[in-house]
Amino acid sequence: MGLLADFSPPPMNSQFERGNTVNTYARDLTFGDKMFGTRELVDRQASVIKKTYAYLSLGVAAAIAGGYVGVSTPAVVNLFSGWMGWILAMILLNVMPMVAMAARGNPVLGLAALIGDGFVAGLVLAPILFMASVIAPDLVWSAMWITAIVFAAVTMYVMSTKRTFSAPKGLGFGIFASIIAVVILNSFLNIGILGVLISGAIGIFGVCILVFATSDVLNNPEADSPIPGALMLFAGLFNIFVAALNILLAFTGGDD
């Protein structure tokens, strides 16, 4: 496979998370507060977090479109397979969120930048998606379903939240959905015991990342826009999907 076999897209580091807007408040919160705490929400917080997940959904849809365009375009696959493409990917995955953050005060421009960030992230995944489609097409669907169900479960819980956000309840709901999803996935794809364990671990890890990031957003007294939270959550989902695809790809490759 050459360069394709060695390609792994750089993680979305979300440099905006290190800025004053998002992380200054987090210094007073412990890991336990974010993962196992309960937060009483005012109307503004409940509204922002729901808009955050709505914006995130658009970013995810854009990423799917970008992935489809990328894997269907040989020039894009070749570009992001080489070292120059890897550097370009690293730059884009860090610059696009910064652009979205800069436009956060303008809902139209901010949302457009978020969608653009999602589309670019999908394009960057072109080589690994192409490789997976050649080696084992079911892998792409496996990784996508694991990520999608984790996202859907946490989103469902957040959207049903009114006055209180309970991280333990979000974790429990998401983990339960992940386990059910892996069992159903195995019944269709027959990924085996090891595959079930790996997929389940990815799903549970994904739930933890989303709940942690959601707690981060809700505990930010300056979170007056859904853009920062949506970018943070998207970075988490992107990394979950890439990890799931890489692990499942390695698992399948080991069986050949």
Helices and strands as residue ranges (DSSP letters): H 3-6, G 15-18, H 20-23, G 25-28, H 31-36, E 38-40, H 43-71, H 74-79, H 83-102, H 107-124, H 126-135, H 137-160, E 164-166, H 167-189, H 192-218, H 226-255
